[in-house]
Amino acid sequence: MERIPGTDGCFVCGRPEGKNSRSLGLDFFWDDENFNVAALFEPDSTWCGYEGIVHGGIISAIVDDAMGKAVSRRTCKMGFTAILSMKYRKNLTIGRQYTLNAFTTELKGKRVKAKATIKDERGNLYSEAEGLFILKS
């Protein structure tokens, strides 16, 4: 798997020691064999809405970023989110490790659909998302 370089100022994949000290600093990886973006992460207390529970907005931000990276890798073009649909199955909690996977499902002209899942170490589903991305001309 190949590490996907982050964007300096990005809230999700930027480097906290770089241009965005508030970045989550997630590392994303591209699996060229399965056309899949993956990330392993462990939320800390700065990710919380309620104490110990990861904020839903942060969850949607990380899956949106992962799906966007999957779109870019599959098409070699930047894709912009047009629709993001989230399903929160279980609360993500701090101090646990999760795996995020994202992949494209349909390419039609400038429109690309993608999906993402977040699972724990046992494979239990916590969140899933679908997105529609519009490719930059």
C-alpha positions in Angstrom: 0.0 0.0 0.0 1.2 3.5 -0.9 0.9 6.4 1.5 -1.1 9.2 -0.1 0.5 12.6 0.6 -1.7 14.9 2.7 -2.5 18.6 2.0 -0.7 21.0 4.3 -3.7 22.9 5.5 -6.2 20.1 5.5 -8.2 19.5 8.7 -8.2 15.8 8.2 -4.9 14.8 6.5 -2.7 17.8 7.2 0.2 17.7 9.6 -0.5 19.2 13.0 3.1 20.4 13.2 2.7 22.1 9.8 0.3 24.7 8.5 -2.8 23.5 10.5 -2.1 22.8 14.2 -5.7 21.6 14.5 -5.4 18.9 11.8 -6.3 15.4 12.8 -3.1 14.3 11.0 -4.6 11.1 9.5 -2.5 9.1 7.1 -4.3 7.6 4.1 -3.0 4.7 2.0 -3.9 3.6 -1.5 -4.3 -0.1 -2.3 -3.7 -0.3 -6.1 -4.8 -3.9 -6.2 -8.3 -3.3 -4.7 -8.7 0.4 -5.7 -9.3 1.2 -2.0 -8.2 4.0 0.3 -7.5 2.9 3.9 -6.7 4.6 7.2 -6.1 3.3 10.7 -6.8 5.8 13.4 -7.4 6.1 17.2 -9.5 9.1 18.2 -8.4 11.1 21.2 -10.4 13.5 23.5 -10.0 16.4 21.1 -12.3 14.6 18.7 -15.2 14.5 21.1 -18.7 16.0 21.1 -20.0 14.3 24.2 -17.3 13.2 26.6 -15.6 10.0 25.3 -17.8 10.0 22.1 -16.4 11.1 18.8 -18.3 14.1 17.2 -20.4 13.1 14.2 -19.0 16.0 12.2 -15.5 14.7 12.6 -16.6 11.3 11.4 -18.2 12.8 8.4 -15.1 14.9 7.6 -12.8 11.9 7.7 -15.0 9.7 5.5 -15.6 12.6 3.1 -11.8 13.1 2.8 -11.2 9.4 2.3 -13.9 9.1 -0.4 -12.4 12.2 -2.1 -9.0 10.6 -2.2 -10.5 7.4 -3.6 -12.1 9.5 -6.4 -8.9 11.3 -7.1 -6.8 8.1 -7.3 -9.3 6.3 -9.5 -9.8 9.2 -12.0 -6.5 11.2 -11.7 -8.7 14.3 -11.2 -9.8 16.3 -8.2 -13.4 15.5 -7.2 -15.6 17.9 -5.1 -18.3 16.6 -2.8 -21.9 17.2 -4.1 -23.8 14.9 -1.8 -22.6 13.2 1.4 -24.9 10.7 3.1 -23.9 9.3 6.5 -25.2 6.4 8.6 -24.0 6.3 12.2 -24.4 2.7 13.4 -22.6 2.9 16.7 -20.7 5.6 18.6 -17.0 5.8 18.0 -15.2 6.2 21.3 -11.8 7.5 22.2 -8.9 5.2 22.9 -10.0 2.5 20.4 -8.5 1.8 17.0 -10.7 1.9 13.9 -10.2 1.2 10.2 -11.6 3.4 7.5 -12.0 2.1 3.9 -13.2 4.1 0.9 -13.7 3.2 -2.7 -15.5 4.4 -5.9 -18.6 2.5 -7.0 -19.6 4.3 -10.2 -18.0 6.5 -12.8 -20.3 8.4 -15.2 -18.7 11.3 -17.0 -17.9 14.0 -14.4 -20.0 12.2 -11.7 -18.4 9.7 -9.4 -20.0 7.8 -6.6 -18.1 6.5 -3.6 -18.6 4.6 -0.4 -16.8 4.4 2.9 -17.0 2.3 6.1 -15.5 2.6 9.6 -15.0 -0.7 11.5 -13.4 -1.7 14.7 -10.6 -4.3 15.1 -13.2 -7.1 15.1 -14.9 -5.9 11.9 -17.9 -4.4 13.6 -19.5 -1.7 11.5 -19.6 1.8 13.2 -20.3 4.2 10.3 -20.9 4.0 6.6 -21.2 6.7 4.0 -22.1 7.3 0.4 -21.0 10.3 -1.7 -21.4 11.9 -5.1 -18.4 13.8 -6.3 -18.1 16.1 -9.3 -14.8 16.0 -11.1 -13.0 19.3 -11.7 -12.8 20.2 -15.4 
